Amino acid sequence: MQNSTGLPMGAVGIAAVAVGVGGIVVGLFRRKKAPVSAANARVEPVVQQVQLPLQVPAPRSVVEPVER
């Protein structure tokens, strides 16, 4: 345990934690109540067109590294 002169460090730390936790709770409630814009509310499925038949690319040739 450290001796501190002039400042009640324990009380300051507890107050800082309480303020931080309170800020997190308030932020979560404000985020939950925030309105959703029309662009974000609309969900459109992403569909990709696949052309058949699928073509498999030719295998690449293996090049051995040159020794230096």
Backbone bond lengths (Angstrom), bond angles and torsions (degrees), N, CA, C in turn:
res aa  C-N    CA-C-N  psi(-1)  N-CA   C-N-CA  omega(-1)  CA-C   N-CA-C  phi
1 M - - - 1.442 - - 1.521 108.84 -
2 Q 1.334 116.69 135.54 1.455 120.68 -177.58 1.515 110.04 -97.88
3 N 1.299 114.59 147.15 1.459 119.62 173.21 1.511 108.05 -91.72
4 S 1.308 116.54 127.11 1.456 120.32 176.90 1.514 108.03 -120.87
5 T 1.294 115.99 136.64 1.448 119.61 -178.10 1.515 109.81 -106.91
6 G 1.294 117.04 125.04 1.446 121.29 173.89 1.513 115.55 94.81
7 L 1.333 120.36 -30.22 1.455 121.38 -176.68 1.525 110.53 -119.66
8 P 1.316 116.45 128.93 1.473 119.25 173.84 1.527 109.78 -81.19
9 M 1.328 117.64 85.28 1.465 122.21 -172.62 1.526 112.70 -61.54
10 G 1.306 117.73 -36.65 1.459 119.85 -179.52 1.517 111.79 -61.98
11 A 1.324 116.72 -44.83 1.464 121.18 -179.30 1.533 110.83 -67.27
12 V 1.304 117.23 -37.60 1.467 120.78 179.41 1.525 110.00 -65.96
13 G 1.328 117.14 -42.30 1.460 120.59 178.90 1.510 112.32 -64.95
14 I 1.317 116.45 -43.43 1.474 120.58 179.04 1.523 109.89 -63.81
15 A 1.324 117.65 -41.09 1.471 120.63 178.72 1.527 110.80 -65.08
16 A 1.325 117.44 -38.74 1.465 120.21 179.55 1.524 111.10 -65.34
17 V 1.320 116.66 -40.81 1.468 120.19 178.02 1.518 110.20 -65.82
18 A 1.320 117.76 -41.69 1.464 121.03 -179.71 1.531 110.80 -63.41
19 V 1.331 116.96 -42.50 1.461 120.37 179.04 1.536 110.03 -65.48
20 G 1.328 117.46 -40.49 1.464 120.58 179.50 1.514 112.58 -64.93
21 V 1.323 117.17 -45.13 1.467 120.65 178.93 1.522 110.17 -65.03
22 G 1.324 116.72 -40.30 1.466 120.15 177.56 1.520 111.37 -62.11
23 G 1.325 117.44 -39.60 1.461 121.09 177.95 1.514 112.36 -64.92
24 I 1.329 116.29 -38.65 1.465 119.50 177.51 1.522 110.63 -64.42
25 V 1.319 117.35 -44.54 1.472 121.03 -179.40 1.530 110.22 -63.10
26 V 1.324 116.84 -45.88 1.470 120.08 179.46 1.526 110.22 -62.65
27 G 1.311 118.07 -41.71 1.455 121.29 179.13 1.519 112.57 -62.99
28 L 1.332 116.61 -39.31 1.466 119.11 178.17 1.520 111.90 -66.25
29 F 1.321 117.38 -40.40 1.465 119.59 178.40 1.519 111.19 -67.57
30 R 1.325 117.53 -39.47 1.465 119.35 179.25 1.518 110.81 -66.95
31 R 1.322 117.44 -37.26 1.461 119.86 179.21 1.522 110.79 -67.42
32 K 1.316 116.92 -37.88 1.463 120.94 -178.62 1.530 110.89 -66.29
33 K 1.321 117.46 -34.76 1.454 121.40 -177.12 1.524 113.20 -88.67
34 A 1.322 118.47 -4.65 1.465 121.61 -176.79 1.527 109.80 -65.83
35 P 1.330 117.23 137.92 1.466 120.06 179.24 1.530 111.12 -69.52
36 V 1.303 115.13 149.83 1.461 121.55 179.10 1.523 107.82 -99.90
37 S 1.326 116.55 128.43 1.460 119.76 -179.78 1.528 109.53 -70.38
38 A 1.314 116.31 160.37 1.465 121.36 -177.21 1.529 111.03 -62.87
39 A 1.336 116.86 -35.04 1.461 119.53 -179.80 1.524 111.48 -67.21
40 N 1.331 117.19 -34.90 1.455 120.30 179.63 1.517 112.35 -82.00
41 A 1.324 118.21 -23.42 1.461 121.09 -178.11 1.529 111.43 -76.87
42 R 1.330 116.39 -27.42 1.457 120.47 -177.27 1.529 109.13 -81.61
43 V 1.312 116.12 127.27 1.456 121.73 178.88 1.518 108.24 -116.20
44 E 1.309 115.91 121.77 1.454 120.52 179.87 1.524 108.69 -117.22
45 P 1.321 117.03 130.87 1.466 118.35 179.00 1.527 110.81 -69.89
46 V 1.303 115.45 145.07 1.461 121.42 178.17 1.524 107.51 -99.25
47 V 1.330 115.32 117.24 1.455 120.61 -178.95 1.525 107.69 -120.24
48 Q 1.306 115.61 126.76 1.453 119.77 177.90 1.521 108.94 -103.06
49 Q 1.308 115.04 138.16 1.456 120.35 178.40 1.530 108.74 -83.50
50 V 1.313 116.25 130.18 1.458 121.50 179.07 1.512 107.88 -109.11
51 Q 1.323 115.58 127.59 1.454 119.86 179.06 1.523 108.71 -94.82
52 L 1.297 115.20 129.79 1.459 120.28 179.25 1.509 109.34 -106.16
53 P 1.261 124.27 149.55 1.461 126.55 -3.00 1.529 110.45 -78.47
54 L 1.305 115.02 149.79 1.455 120.33 177.52 1.522 109.70 -73.84
55 Q 1.310 116.41 140.03 1.459 120.62 179.13 1.525 109.26 -107.27
56 V 1.316 115.36 130.30 1.451 120.96 178.56 1.519 107.49 -90.14
57 P 1.322 117.86 128.96 1.457 118.94 -179.49 1.534 111.14 -67.61
58 A 1.321 115.50 151.96 1.468 120.75 179.74 1.526 108.92 -66.17
59 P 1.326 117.43 144.94 1.471 119.80 179.50 1.526 110.26 -64.88
60 R 1.303 115.29 144.42 1.458 120.64 179.43 1.524 109.26 -80.62
61 S 1.315 115.02 148.10 1.455 118.23 178.33 1.524 108.48 -80.16
62 V 1.305 115.31 144.22 1.444 120.86 -179.01 1.527 108.42 -90.71
63 V 1.319 116.44 127.48 1.461 121.73 179.15 1.516 107.35 -109.19
64 E 1.306 115.36 124.40 1.459 120.04 178.60 1.527 109.55 -74.16
65 P 1.321 117.18 140.99 1.483 119.28 178.97 1.534 110.38 -68.26
66 V 1.305 115.13 145.89 1.455 121.31 -179.97 1.527 108.44 -84.55
67 E 1.323 116.69 130.33 1.449 119.95 178.43 1.516 109.53 -79.15
68 R 1.306 115.90 141.20 1.465 120.60 -178.08 1.486 111.06 -109.50
